[in-house]
Amino acid sequence: MIFQQDKDIVKEVGIKVGFIFGYFLFTTIIYFVFLTLKKLPDNWNYFNIIGVTIGITVIGTVLRKILR
């Protein structure tokens, strides 16, 4: 029974770490695509793209909770 609790904790941590890794991978890819295509404003950097992707994530989470 203790082993099942450990598996649940490991699974929960794994899901969160995977989400964070995927988030930064997506943000990095989007940043370099926009940078390569010269679609970023001159004064924008990586942190601005992080803000935009956080906004997209929050909007998606709110919509998921509303539609549930």
Secondary structure, 3 states (H helix, E strand, C coil): CHHHHHHHHHHHHHHHHHHHHHHHHHHHHHHHHHHHCCCCCCCCCHHHHHHHHHHHHHHHHHHHHHHC
